[in-house]
Each structure stands twice: as C-alpha cells, then as structure tokens.
Amino acid sequence: QVQLVESGGGLVQAGGSLRLSCVASTRTFSNYAMGWFRQAPGKEREFVATIRWNGGTVYYANSVKGRFTVSRDNAKNTVYLQMNSLKAEDTAVYYCAAGPVAGKGEYGYDYWGQGTQVTVSS
C-alpha cells in the first residue's frame, strides 16, 4: 500500500505561481510513475502531468504545457508540480497518483492522494 500526501495548494492571484508537493510513504517510490490530475467544481477529473519513474519522460496536458513543470526526487520520495502563470481556469483540487506507467488515464494509477485545493483569483 502506498500513501500519498499532497501539499502546497492555496490562494494565488492570476499570473502567480505555486509549487505542489506529493510525498509517498513507500520504500519503492522509484518503481512508480507519478501523475498529477485535477478536478474543478462540476467537472470531471482531468490529467495534468505525469513523470516516469526515473524522470526521463514527462507528459503534459495541452492546457498546462509551457506553464507547469513536473519533477521528482526519488531520494525524498517526492514529486513536484511547479505551476507558473496561473489562470483562473487552473482552479481545482489537485491530486497526485502513483502507478506502473506514466500514462494520461486515471485507470493507469493504483494509488491516489487526498488532494490539495488550488484557487486562482482573477
């Protein structure tokens, strides 16, 4: 069992930045691809970014490409999501997830965090 705990959410003005962190409670963190998803009020949860176990491959949703950066530190069991140039439409609960493959679908992830709220004021 892998427990994931996100942090770093909050309220920020449009154009600002936030960095989300997700710490995993497992000794085999480097075995997992890590994904970030988000869910806005009244909408389905959607893919944001993912990173392969060694950080060598990353994918982004088109809506965040060029603004968000996913990275990981396997020594700290932590994955990050640096979010720059935030927009009001980025407002959502952000979730990290762990799974065997760095994919864009929720079904590819076995473990999920509880989420952290990001609110961008315009």
N, CA, C and O atoms as a Tinker XYZ file with bonds, in Angstrom:
   488  protein
     1  N      0.837000   -1.193000    0.000000    73     2
     2  CA     0.000000    0.000000    0.000000    64     1     3
     3  C      0.876000    1.248000    0.000000    63     2     4     5
     4  O      1.863000    1.323000    0.731000    81     3
     5  N      0.513000    2.214000   -0.814000    73     3     6
     6  CA     1.255000    3.458000   -0.913000    64     5     7
     7  C      0.333000    4.599000   -0.491000    63     6     8     9
     8  O     -0.767000    4.752000   -1.023000    81     7
     9  N      0.785000    5.379000    0.450000    73     7    10
    10  CA     0.024000    6.563000    0.847000    64     9    11
    11  C      0.668000    7.799000    0.246000    63    10    12    13
    12  O      1.890000    7.951000    0.268000    81    11
    13  N     -0.161000    8.674000   -0.287000    73    11    14
    14  CA     0.313000    9.884000   -0.934000    64    13    15
    15  C     -0.298000   11.095000   -0.245000    63    14    16    17
    16  O     -1.502000   11.136000    0.007000    81    15
    17  N      0.534000   12.070000    0.055000    73    15    18
    18  CA     0.055000   13.268000    0.732000    64    17    19
    19  C      0.517000   14.497000   -0.046000    63    18    20    21
    20  O      1.714000   14.757000   -0.175000    81    19
    21  N     -0.463000   15.250000   -0.566000    73    19    22
    22  CA    -0.161000   16.473000   -1.303000    64    21    23
    23  C     -0.117000   17.671000   -0.367000    63    22    24    25
    24  O     -0.752000   17.680000    0.687000    81    23
    25  N      0.637000   18.671000   -0.767000    73    23    26
    26  CA     0.685000   19.933000   -0.034000    64    25    27
    27  C      1.084000   21.034000   -0.999000    63    26    28    29
    28  O      1.516000   20.772000   -2.122000    81    27
    29  N      0.931000   22.279000   -0.539000    73    27    30
    30  CA     1.369000   23.413000   -1.341000    64    29    31
    31  C      0.263000   24.180000   -2.030000    63    30    32    33
    32  O      0.513000   25.205000   -2.664000    81    31
    33  N     -0.963000   23.689000   -1.910000    73    31    34
    34  CA    -2.064000   24.424000   -2.512000    64    33    35
    35  C     -2.353000   25.706000   -1.753000    63    34    36    37
    36  O     -1.806000   25.954000   -0.679000    81    35
    37  N     -3.226000   26.515000   -2.338000    73    35    38
    38  CA    -3.586000   27.766000   -1.684000    64    37    39
    39  C     -4.261000   28.716000   -2.642000    63    38    40    41
    40  O     -4.688000   28.336000   -3.733000    81    39
    41  N     -4.350000   29.962000   -2.210000    73    39    42
    42  CA    -4.968000   31.018000   -2.995000    64    41    43
    43  C     -3.881000   31.894000   -3.593000    63    42    44    45
    44  O     -2.982000   32.350000   -2.885000    81    43
    45  N     -3.964000   32.127000   -4.894000    73    43    46
    46  CA    -2.961000   32.925000   -5.573000    64    45    47
    47  C     -3.656000   33.769000   -6.638000    63    46    48    49
    48  O     -4.695000   33.382000   -7.172000    81    47
    49  N     -3.073000   34.915000   -6.935000    73    47    50
    50  CA    -3.640000   35.766000   -7.983000    64    49    51
    51  C     -3.240000   35.245000   -9.358000    63    50    52    53
    52  O     -2.215000   34.583000   -9.517000    81    51
    53  N     -4.052000   35.553000  -10.323000    73    51    54
    54  CA    -3.739000   35.181000  -11.699000    64    53    55
    55  C     -2.366000   35.724000  -12.079000    63    54    56    57
    56  O     -2.021000   36.861000  -11.760000    81    55
    57  N     -1.587000   34.887000  -12.769000    73    55    58
    58  CA    -0.231000   35.253000  -13.125000    64    57    59
    59  C      0.807000   34.803000  -12.109000    63    58    60    61
    60  O      2.009000   34.851000  -12.372000    81    59
    61  N      0.341000   34.371000  -10.961000    73    59    62
    62  CA     1.253000   33.936000   -9.905000    64    61    63
    63  C      1.689000   32.496000  -10.060000    63    62    64    65
    64  O      1.386000   31.835000  -11.054000    81    63
    65  N      2.417000   32.019000   -9.043000    73    63    66
    66  CA     2.983000   30.672000   -9.079000    64    65    67
    67  C      2.711000   29.936000   -7.776000    63    66    68    69
    68  O      2.547000   30.541000   -6.716000    81    67
    69  N      2.669000   28.636000   -7.886000    73    67    70
    70  CA     2.595000   27.745000   -6.728000    64    69    71
    71  C      3.404000   26.504000   -7.051000    63    70    72    73
    72  O      3.550000   26.132000   -8.215000    81    71
    73  N      3.928000   25.866000   -6.016000    73    71    74
    74  CA     4.564000   24.571000   -6.194000    64    73    75
    75  C      3.879000   23.557000   -5.298000    63    74    76    77
    76  O      3.847000   23.703000   -4.076000    81    75
    77  N      3.341000   22.544000   -5.917000    73    75    78
    78  CA     2.725000   21.454000   -5.177000    64    77    79
    79  C      3.756000   20.358000   -4.937000    63    78    80    81
    80  O      4.639000   20.117000   -5.759000    81    79
    81  N      3.618000   19.709000   -3.799000    73    79    82
    82  CA     4.468000   18.567000   -3.468000    64    81    83
    83  C      3.581000   17.375000   -3.134000    63    82    84    85
    84  O      2.452000   17.527000   -2.667000    81    83
    85  N      4.108000   16.215000   -3.381000    73    83    86
    86  CA     3.404000   14.982000   -3.033000    64    85    87
    87  C      4.439000   14.000000   -2.502000    63    86    88    89
    88  O      5.355000   13.588000   -3.214000    81    87
    89  N      4.273000   13.637000   -1.237000    73    87    90
    90  CA     5.203000   12.718000   -0.586000    64    89    91
    91  C      4.563000   11.336000   -0.511000    63    90    92    93
    92  O      3.401000   11.190000   -0.132000    81    91
    93  N      5.340000   10.338000   -0.878000    73    91    94
    94  CA     4.854000    8.960000   -0.877000    64    93    95
    95  C      5.468000    8.171000    0.271000    63    94    96    97
    96  O      6.663000    8.277000    0.547000    81    95
    97  N      4.634000    7.382000    0.931000    73    95    98
    98  CA     5.110000    6.554000    2.037000    64    97    99
    99  C      5.367000    5.143000    1.535000    63    98   100   101
   100  O      4.580000    4.229000    1.780000    81    99
   101  N      6.459000    4.981000    0.842000    73    99   102
   102  CA     6.844000    3.672000    0.329000    64   101   103
   103  C      8.351000    3.645000    0.139000    63   102   104   105
   104  O      8.970000    4.670000   -0.146000    81   103
   105  N      8.940000    2.454000    0.301000    73   103   106
   106  CA    10.373000    2.319000    0.067000    64   105   107
   107  C     10.687000    2.055000   -1.399000    63   106   108   109
   108  O     11.845000    2.003000   -1.811000    81   107
   109  N      9.618000    1.889000   -2.171000    73   107   110
   110  CA     9.807000    1.574000   -3.593000    64   109   111
   111  C      9.274000    2.693000   -4.481000    63   110   112   113
   112  O      8.738000    2.443000   -5.560000    81   111
   113  N      9.429000    3.928000   -4.014000    73   111   114
   114  CA     8.910000    5.086000   -4.759000    64   113   115
   115  C      9.456000    5.119000   -6.184000    63   114   116   117
   116  O      8.734000    5.464000   -7.119000    81   115
   117  N     10.711000    4.768000   -6.348000    73   115   118
   118  CA    11.338000    4.849000   -7.672000    64   117   119
   119  C     10.783000    3.802000   -8.631000    63   118   120   121
   120  O     11.121000    3.816000   -9.815000    81   119
   121  N      9.936000    2.895000   -8.145000    73   119   122
   122  CA     9.296000    1.919000   -9.028000    64   121   123
   123  C      8.070000    2.487000   -9.730000    63   122   124   125
   124  O      7.562000    1.889000  -10.679000    81   123
   125  N      7.591000    3.643000   -9.266000    73   123   126
   126  CA     6.315000    4.156000   -9.732000    64   125   127
   127  C      6.445000    5.361000  -10.636000    63   126   128   129
   128  O      7.263000    6.252000  -10.409000    81   127
   129  N      5.620000    5.365000  -11.662000    73   127   130
   130  CA     5.356000    6.617000  -12.370000    64   129   131
   131  C      4.415000    7.441000  -11.494000    63   130   132   133
   132  O      3.600000    6.891000  -10.754000    81   131
   133  N      4.538000    8.756000  -11.588000    73   131   134
   134  CA     3.718000    9.647000  -10.765000    64   133   135
   135  C      2.949000   10.610000  -11.662000    63   134   136   137
   136  O      3.506000   11.211000  -12.580000    81   135
   137  N      1.679000   10.739000  -11.380000    73   135   138
   138  CA     0.845000   11.632000  -12.170000    64   137   139
   139  C      0.201000   12.709000  -11.325000    63   138   140   141
   140  O      0.036000   12.561000  -10.114000    81   139
   141  N     -0.158000   13.791000  -11.984000    73   139   142
   142  CA    -0.948000   14.861000  -11.369000    64   141   143
   143  C     -2.244000   14.998000  -12.165000    63   142   144   145
   144  O     -2.238000   15.039000  -13.395000    81   143
   145  N     -3.338000   15.065000  -11.440000    73   143   146
   146  CA    -4.655000   15.256000  -12.022000    64   145   147
   147  C     -5.331000   16.398000  -11.269000    63   146   148   149
   148  O     -4.883000   16.796000  -10.194000    81   147
   149  N     -6.400000   16.912000  -11.839000    73   147   150
   150  CA    -7.140000   17.966000  -11.134000    64   149   151
   151  C     -8.617000   17.840000  -11.433000    63   150   152   153
   152  O     -9.023000   17.296000  -12.460000    81   151
   153  N     -9.414000   18.359000  -10.503000    73   151   154
   154  CA   -10.861000   18.337000  -10.675000    64   153   155
   155  C    -11.430000   19.680000  -10.250000    63   154   156   157
   156  O    -11.337000   20.079000   -9.089000    81   155
   157  N    -12.017000   20.358000  -11.211000    73   155   158
   158  CA   -12.670000   21.638000  -10.941000    64   157   159
   159  C    -14.127000   21.387000  -10.547000    63   158   160   161
   160  O    -14.683000   20.340000  -10.879000    81   159
   161  N    -14.740000   22.319000   -9.853000    73   159   162
   162  CA   -16.135000   22.134000   -9.444000    64   161   163
   163  C    -17.044000   21.855000  -10.629000    63   162   164   165
   164  O    -17.036000   22.585000  -11.620000    81   163
   165  N    -17.827000   20.789000  -10.515000    73   163   166
   166  CA   -18.785000   20.462000  -11.561000    64   165   167
   167  C    -18.189000   19.807000  -12.790000    63   166   168   169
   168  O    -18.888000   19.586000  -13.779000    81   167
   169  N    -16.892000   19.493000  -12.737000    73   167   170
   170  CA   -16.238000   18.889000  -13.902000    64   169   171
   171  C    -15.626000   17.547000  -13.547000    63   170   172   173
   172  O    -15.443000   17.216000  -12.376000    81   171
   173  N    -15.313000   16.779000  -14.589000    73   171   174
   174  CA   -14.637000   15.509000  -14.410000    64   173   175
   175  C    -13.174000   15.760000  -14.039000    63   174   176   177
   176  O    -12.591000   16.793000  -14.369000    81   175
   177  N    -12.611000   14.784000  -13.347000    73   175   178
   178  CA   -11.179000   14.881000  -13.055000    64   177   179
   179  C    -10.408000   14.731000  -14.367000    63   178   180   181
   180  O    -10.762000   13.915000  -15.218000    81   179
   181  N     -9.352000   15.530000  -14.516000    73   179   182
   182  CA    -8.607000   15.527000  -15.778000    64   181   183
   183  C     -7.110000   15.409000  -15.528000    63   182   184   185
   184  O     -6.596000   15.792000  -14.477000    81   183
   185  N     -6.447000   14.878000  -16.509000    73   183   186
   186  CA    -4.998000   14.720000  -16.483000    64   185   187
   187  C     -4.306000   16.072000  -16.559000    63   186   188   189
   188  O     -4.741000   16.968000  -17.283000    81   187
   189  N     -3.210000   16.210000  -15.793000    73   187   190
   190  CA    -2.405000   17.424000  -15.831000    64   189   191
   191  C     -0.986000   17.121000  -16.320000    63   190   192   193
   192  O     -0.506000   17.725000  -17.279000    81   191
   193  N     -0.328000   16.182000  -15.648000    73   191   194
   194  CA     1.067000   15.883000  -15.986000    64   193   195
   195  C      1.439000   14.524000  -15.413000    63   194   196   197
   196  O      0.807000   14.033000  -14.478000    81   195
   197  N      2.468000   13.930000  -15.987000    73   195   198
   198  CA     2.969000   12.673000  -15.464000    64   197   199
   199  C      4.465000   12.580000  -15.705000    63   198   200   201
   200  O      5.004000   13.206000  -16.617000    81   199
   201  N      5.126000   11.788000  -14.871000    73   199   202
   202  CA     6.574000   11.635000  -14.980000    64   201   203
   203  C      6.931000   10.177000  -14.738000    63   202   204   205
   204  O      6.409000    9.535000  -13.826000    81   203
   205  N      7.819000    9.673000  -15.563000    73   203   206
   206  CA     8.263000    8.293000  -15.468000    64   205   207
   207  C      9.086000    8.096000  -14.202000    63   206   208   209
   208  O      9.511000    9.064000  -13.572000    81   207
   209  N      9.310000    6.824000  -13.830000    73   207   210
   210  CA     9.963000    6.514000  -12.569000    64   209   211
   211  C     11.326000    7.179000  -12.428000    63   210   212   213
   212  O     11.724000    7.548000  -11.323000    81   211
   213  N     12.049000    7.334000  -13.542000    73   211   214
   214  CA    13.387000    7.916000  -13.461000    64   213   215
   215  C     13.417000    9.379000  -13.891000    63   214   216   217
   216  O     14.488000    9.977000  -14.001000    81   215
   217  N     12.253000    9.948000  -14.132000    73   215   218
   218  CA    12.193000   11.348000  -14.539000    64   217   219
   219  C     12.555000   11.577000  -15.988000    63   218   220   221
   220  O     12.599000   12.721000  -16.442000    81   219
   221  N     12.818000   10.504000  -16.726000    73   219   222
   222  CA    13.291000   10.657000  -18.082000    64   221   223
   223  C     12.224000   11.013000  -19.092000    63   222   224   225
   224  O     12.534000   11.512000  -20.174000    81   223
   225  N     10.973000   10.764000  -18.754000    73   223   226
   226  CA     9.876000   11.053000  -19.670000    64   225   227
   227  C      8.778000   11.780000  -18.899000    63   226   228   229
   228  O      8.378000   11.372000  -17.809000    81   227
   229  N      8.309000   12.857000  -19.495000    73   227   230
   230  CA     7.206000   13.604000  -18.894000    64   229   231
   231  C      6.178000   13.908000  -19.980000    63   230   232   233
   232  O      6.518000   14.048000  -21.155000    81   231
   233  N      4.931000   14.006000  -19.571000    73   231   234
   234  CA     3.845000   14.400000  -20.469000    64   233   235
   235  C      2.991000   15.452000  -19.759000    63   234   236   237
   236  O      2.849000   15.449000  -18.537000    81   235
   237  N      2.434000   16.344000  -20.564000    73   235   238
   238  CA     1.591000   17.397000  -20.018000    64   237   239
   239  C      0.290000   17.492000  -20.819000    63   238   240   241
   240  O      0.240000   17.178000  -22.008000    81   239
   241  N     -0.746000   17.929000  -20.132000    73   239   242
   242  CA    -1.963000   18.309000  -20.833000    64   241   243
   243  C     -1.674000   19.572000  -21.639000    63   242   244   245
   244  O     -0.860000   20.400000  -21.231000    81   243
   245  N     -2.330000   19.713000  -22.762000    73   243   246
   246  CA    -2.099000   20.883000  -23.610000    64   245   247
   247  C     -2.401000   22.184000  -22.869000    63   246   248   249
   248  O     -1.776000   23.214000  -23.122000    81   247
   249  N     -3.357000   22.125000  -21.960000    73   247   250
   250  CA    -3.787000   23.330000  -21.261000    64   249   251
   251  C     -2.739000   23.867000  -20.297000    63   250   252   253
   252  O     -2.815000   25.026000  -19.890000    81   251
   253  N     -1.760000   23.044000  -19.925000    73   251   254
   254  CA    -0.745000   23.499000  -18.961000    64   253   255
   255  C      0.663000   23.488000  -19.553000    63   254   256   257
   256  O      1.611000   23.928000  -18.902000    81   255
   257  N      0.804000   23.002000  -20.749000    73   255   258
   258  CA     2.131000   22.899000  -21.366000    64   257   259
   259  C      2.765000   24.274000  -21.463000    63   258   260   261
   260  O      2.136000   25.239000  -21.897000    81   259
   261  N      4.023000   24.343000  -21.050000    73   259   262
   262  CA     4.740000   25.615000  -21.075000    64   261   263
   263  C      4.574000   26.436000  -19.812000    63   262   264   265
   264  O      5.304000   27.407000  -19.610000    81   263
   265  N      3.633000   26.069000  -18.960000    73   263   266
   266  CA     3.398000   26.798000  -17.703000    64   265   267
   267  C      3.698000   25.936000  -16.483000    63   266   268   269
   268  O      4.163000   26.439000  -15.460000    81   267
   269  N      3.433000   24.643000  -16.590000    73   267   270
   270  CA     3.630000   23.731000  -15.463000    64   269   271
   271  C      4.835000   22.839000  -15.741000    63   270   272   273
   272  O      5.126000   22.499000  -16.888000    81   271
   273  N      5.528000   22.470000  -14.665000    73   271   274
   274  CA     6.665000   21.560000  -14.772000    64   273   275
   275  C      6.565000   20.503000  -13.688000    63   274   276   277
   276  O      6.444000   20.821000  -12.505000    81   275
   277  N      6.616000   19.239000  -14.101000    73   275   278
   278  CA     6.596000   18.137000  -13.145000    64   277   279
   279  C      8.028000   17.636000  -12.968000    63   278   280   281
   280  O      8.789000   17.549000  -13.932000    81   279
   281  N      8.381000   17.312000  -11.737000    73   279   282
   282  CA     9.711000   16.779000  -11.439000    64   281   283
   283  C      9.603000   15.854000  -10.241000    63   282   284   285
   284  O      8.562000   15.798000   -9.586000    81   283
   285  N     10.658000   15.138000   -9.958000    73   283   286
   286  CA    10.622000   14.220000   -8.819000    64   285   287
   287  C     12.008000   14.106000   -8.210000    63   286   288   289
   288  O     13.024000   14.316000   -8.872000    81   287
   289  N     12.017000   13.766000   -6.931000    73   287   290
   290  CA    13.249000   13.495000   -6.197000    64   289   291
   291  C     13.056000   12.145000   -5.527000    63   290   292   293
   292  O     12.403000   12.047000   -4.488000    81   291
   293  N     13.618000   11.122000   -6.115000    73   291   294
   294  CA    13.404000    9.771000   -5.593000    64   293   295
   295  C     14.042000    9.573000   -4.217000    63   294   296   297
   296  O     13.595000    8.733000   -3.436000    81   295
   297  N     15.066000   10.334000   -3.930000    73   295   298
   298  CA    15.695000   10.220000   -2.615000    64   297   299
   299  C     14.784000   10.747000   -1.509000    63   298   300   301
   300  O     14.915000   10.364000   -0.346000    81   299
   301  N     13.862000   11.630000   -1.885000    73   299   302
   302  CA    12.931000   12.209000   -0.912000    64   301   303
   303  C     11.513000   11.664000   -1.059000    63   302   304   305
   304  O     10.593000   12.124000   -0.382000    81   303
   305  N     11.341000   10.692000   -1.936000    73   303   306
   306  CA    10.002000   10.121000   -2.166000    64   305   307
   307  C      8.979000   11.196000   -2.512000    63   306   308   309
   308  O      7.834000   11.136000   -2.064000    81   307
   309  N      9.387000   12.163000   -3.298000    73   307   310
   310  CA     8.547000   13.327000   -3.542000    64   309   311
   311  C      8.463000   13.647000   -5.030000    63   310   312   313
   312  O      9.453000   13.578000   -5.758000    81   311
   313  N      7.263000   13.997000   -5.454000    73   311   314
   314  CA     7.051000   14.518000   -6.797000    64   313   315
   315  C      6.502000   15.940000   -6.651000    63   314   316   317
   316  O      5.754000   16.243000   -5.721000    81   315
   317  N      6.889000   16.796000   -7.588000    73   315   318
   318  CA     6.531000   18.208000   -7.531000    64   317   319
   319  C      5.756000   18.621000   -8.776000    63   318   320   321
   320  O      5.884000   18.015000   -9.840000    81   319
   321  N      4.965000   19.648000   -8.619000    73   319   322
   322  CA     4.325000   20.289000   -9.758000    64   321   323
   323  C      4.501000   21.792000   -9.590000    63   322   324   325
   324  O      3.831000   22.427000   -8.775000    81   323
   325  N      5.412000   22.343000  -10.374000    73   323   326
   326  CA     5.629000   23.786000  -10.376000    64   325   327
   327  C      4.638000   24.409000  -11.346000    63   326   328   329
   328  O      4.602000   24.059000  -12.526000    81   327
   329  N      3.838000   25.335000  -10.837000    73   327   330
   330  CA     2.790000   25.944000  -11.649000    64   329   331
   331  C      3.050000   27.440000  -11.749000    63   330   332   333
   332  O      3.014000   28.160000  -10.751000    81   331
   333  N      3.309000   27.888000  -12.953000    73   331   334
   334  CA     3.571000   29.310000  -13.212000    64   333   335
   335  C      2.476000   29.888000  -14.099000    63   334   336   337
   336  O      1.705000   29.159000  -14.723000    81   335
   337  N      2.427000   31.201000  -14.139000    73   335   338
   338  CA     1.442000   31.904000  -14.979000    64   337   339
   339  C      0.039000   31.341000  -14.779000    63   338   340   341
   340  O     -0.673000   31.046000  -15.739000    81   339
   341  N     -0.334000   31.203000  -13.536000    73   339   342
   342  CA    -1.619000   30.584000  -13.218000    64   341   343
   343  C     -2.788000   31.417000  -13.725000    63   342   344   345
   344  O     -2.747000   32.647000  -13.756000    81   343
   345  N     -3.824000   30.699000  -14.118000    73   343   346
   346  CA    -5.034000   31.306000  -14.642000    64   345   347
   347  C     -6.225000   30.901000  -13.772000    63   346   348   349
   348  O     -6.161000   29.921000  -13.031000    81   347
   349  N     -7.286000   31.654000  -13.871000    73   347   350
   350  CA    -8.480000   31.316000  -13.093000    64   349   351
   351  C     -8.967000   29.913000  -13.417000    63   350   352   353
   352  O     -9.490000   29.222000  -12.542000    81   351
   353  N     -8.806000   29.493000  -14.642000    73   351   354
   354  CA    -9.270000   28.161000  -15.050000    64   353   355
   355  C     -8.406000   27.028000  -14.507000    63   354   356   357
   356  O     -8.739000   25.857000  -14.686000    81   355
   357  N     -7.311000   27.361000  -13.852000    73   355   358
   358  CA    -6.498000   26.344000  -13.178000    64   357   359
   359  C     -7.057000   26.015000  -11.788000    63   358   360   361
   360  O     -6.566000   25.098000  -11.129000    81   359
   361  N     -8.055000   26.738000  -11.349000    73   359   362
   362  CA    -8.666000   26.487000  -10.044000    64   361   363
   363  C     -9.270000   25.089000   -9.995000    63   362   364   365
   364  O    -10.116000   24.734000  -10.816000    81   363
   365  N     -8.827000   24.310000   -9.031000    73   363   366
   366  CA    -9.269000   22.915000   -8.924000    64   365   367
   367  C     -8.645000   22.291000   -7.682000    63   366   368   369
   368  O     -7.772000   22.872000   -7.038000    81   367
   369  N     -9.119000   21.094000   -7.369000    73   367   370
   370  CA    -8.413000   20.243000   -6.414000    64   369   371
   371  C     -7.411000   19.424000   -7.210000    63   370   372   373
   372  O     -7.764000   18.775000   -8.195000    81   371
   373  N     -6.164000   19.459000   -6.776000    73   371   374
   374  CA    -5.093000   18.755000   -7.470000    64   373   375
   375  C     -4.735000   17.478000   -6.712000    63   374   376   377
   376  O     -4.548000   17.485000   -5.496000    81   375
   377  N     -4.645000   16.388000   -7.463000    73   375   378
   378  CA    -4.356000   15.080000   -6.891000    64   377   379
   379  C     -3.065000   14.522000   -7.484000    63   378   380   381
   380  O     -2.805000   14.684000   -8.676000    81   379
   381  N     -2.270000   13.874000   -6.665000    73   379   382
   382  CA    -1.175000   13.096000   -7.217000    64   381   383
   383  C     -1.564000   11.623000   -7.165000    63   382   384   385
   384  O     -2.400000   11.209000   -6.362000    81   383
   385  N     -0.940000   10.849000   -8.037000    73   383   386
   386  CA    -1.269000    9.437000   -8.146000    64   385   387
   387  C     -0.013000    8.657000   -8.510000    63   386   388   389
   388  O      0.898000    9.185000   -9.146000    81   387
   389  N      0.021000    7.402000   -8.102000    73   387   390
   390  CA     1.162000    6.528000   -8.380000    64   389   391
   391  C      0.696000    5.299000   -9.140000    63   390   392   393
   392  O     -0.356000    4.732000   -8.842000    81   391
   393  N      1.489000    4.892000  -10.125000    73   391   394
   394  CA     1.140000    3.722000  -10.905000    64   393   395
   395  C      2.340000    3.175000  -11.647000    63   394   396   397
   396  O      3.430000    3.742000  -11.567000    81   395
   397  N      2.158000    2.090000  -12.362000    73   395   398
   398  CA     3.281000    1.432000  -13.028000    64   397   399
   399  C      3.746000    2.123000  -14.313000    63   398   400   401
   400  O      4.884000    1.934000  -14.742000    81   399
   401  N      2.867000    2.924000  -14.929000    73   399   402
   402  CA     3.182000    3.508000  -16.236000    64   401   403
   403  C      2.821000    4.993000  -16.226000    63   402   404   405
   404  O      1.811000    5.395000  -15.648000    81   403
   405  N      3.653000    5.791000  -16.866000    73   403   406
   406  CA     3.406000    7.237000  -16.950000    64   405   407
   407  C      2.399000    7.524000  -18.055000    63   406   408   409
   408  O      2.762000    7.954000  -19.150000    81   407
   409  N      1.127000    7.280000  -17.749000    73   407   410
   410  CA     0.082000    7.495000  -18.732000    64   409   411
   411  C     -0.805000    8.670000  -18.393000    63   410   412   413
   412  O     -0.642000    9.323000  -17.362000    81   411
   413  N     -1.759000    8.927000  -19.293000    73   411   414
   414  CA    -2.652000   10.082000  -19.130000    64   413   415
   415  C     -4.025000    9.686000  -18.601000    63   414   416   417
   416  O     -4.857000   10.552000  -18.330000    81   415
   417  N     -4.266000    8.408000  -18.455000    73   415   418
   418  CA    -5.559000    7.947000  -17.980000    64   417   419
   419  C     -5.554000    7.614000  -16.508000    63   418   420   421
   420  O     -4.574000    7.093000  -15.975000    81   419
   421  N     -6.672000    7.925000  -15.850000    73   419   422
   422  CA    -6.769000    7.640000  -14.419000    64   421   423
   423  C     -6.619000    6.153000  -14.126000    63   422   424   425
   424  O     -6.093000    5.778000  -13.079000    81   423
   425  N     -7.074000    5.310000  -15.035000    73   423   426
   426  CA    -7.097000    3.881000  -14.807000    64   425   427
   427  C     -5.694000    3.298000  -14.656000    63   426   428   429
   428  O     -5.533000    2.182000  -14.162000    81   427
   429  N     -4.684000    4.048000  -15.078000    73   427   430
   430  CA    -3.309000    3.555000  -15.005000    64   429   431
   431  C     -2.644000    3.763000  -13.655000    63   430   432   433
   432  O     -1.486000    3.391000  -13.462000    81   431
   433  N     -3.376000    4.357000  -12.724000    73   431   434
   434  CA    -2.798000    4.677000  -11.429000    64   433   435
   435  C     -3.514000    3.909000  -10.322000    63   434   436   437
   436  O     -4.742000    3.826000  -10.292000    81   435
   437  N     -2.726000    3.357000   -9.429000    73   435   438
   438  CA    -3.266000    2.493000   -8.385000    64   437   439
   439  C     -3.503000    3.211000   -7.063000    63   438   440   441
   440  O     -4.352000    2.799000   -6.273000    81   439
   441  N     -2.764000    4.269000   -6.824000    73   439   442
   442  CA    -2.833000    4.952000   -5.536000    64   441   443
   443  C     -3.035000    6.448000   -5.759000    63   442   444   445
   444  O     -2.483000    7.043000   -6.684000    81   443
   445  N     -3.841000    7.029000   -4.884000    73   443   446
   446  CA    -4.200000    8.439000   -5.016000    64   445   447
   447  C     -4.075000    9.159000   -3.680000    63   446   448   449
   448  O     -4.321000    8.584000   -2.620000    81   447
   449  N     -3.687000   10.426000   -3.751000    73   447   450
   450  CA    -3.690000   11.269000   -2.573000    64   449   451
   451  C     -5.066000   11.854000   -2.326000    63   450   452   453
   452  O     -6.008000   11.612000   -3.081000    81   451
   453  N     -5.165000   12.626000   -1.262000    73   451   454
   454  CA    -6.453000   13.187000   -0.878000    64   453   455
   455  C     -6.753000   14.511000   -1.590000    63   454   456   457
   456  O     -7.887000   14.990000   -1.568000    81   455
   457  N     -5.755000   15.081000   -2.204000    73   455   458
   458  CA    -5.946000   16.308000   -2.968000    64   457   459
   459  C     -5.591000   17.557000   -2.198000    63   458   460   461
   460  O     -5.636000   17.578000   -0.968000    81   459
   461  N     -5.236000   18.598000   -2.928000    73   459   462
   462  CA    -4.954000   19.902000   -2.342000    64   461   463
   463  C     -5.617000   20.966000   -3.212000    63   462   464   465
   464  O     -5.544000   20.913000   -4.439000    81   463
   465  N     -6.257000   21.921000   -2.569000    73   463   466
   466  CA    -7.024000   22.935000   -3.292000    64   465   467
   467  C     -6.108000   24.033000   -3.813000    63   466   468   469
   468  O     -5.267000   24.564000   -3.088000    81   467
   469  N     -6.292000   24.357000   -5.083000    73   467   470
   470  CA    -5.626000   25.499000   -5.693000    64   469   471
   471  C     -6.710000   26.449000   -6.191000    63   470   472   473
   472  O     -7.577000   26.054000   -6.971000    81   471
   473  N     -6.661000   27.680000   -5.745000    73   471   474
   474  CA    -7.625000   28.678000   -6.157000    64   473   475
   475  C     -6.881000   29.866000   -6.743000    63   474   476   477
   476  O     -6.013000   30.454000   -6.098000    81   475
   477  N     -7.232000   30.207000   -7.971000    73   475   478
   478  CA    -6.592000   31.323000   -8.661000    64   477   479
   479  C     -7.624000   32.427000   -8.832000    63   478   480   481
   480  O     -8.656000   32.234000   -9.475000    81   479
   481  N     -7.341000   33.564000   -8.258000    73   479   482
   482  CA    -8.278000   34.685000   -8.361000    64   481   483
   483  C     -7.909000   35.558000   -9.552000    63   482   484   485
   484  O     -6.735000   35.817000   -9.814000    81   483
   485  N     -8.926000   35.999000  -10.258000    73   483   486
   486  CA    -8.680000   36.809000  -11.461000    64   485   487
   487  C     -8.795000   38.293000  -11.147000    63   486   488
   488  O     -8.620000   39.127000  -12.035000    81   487
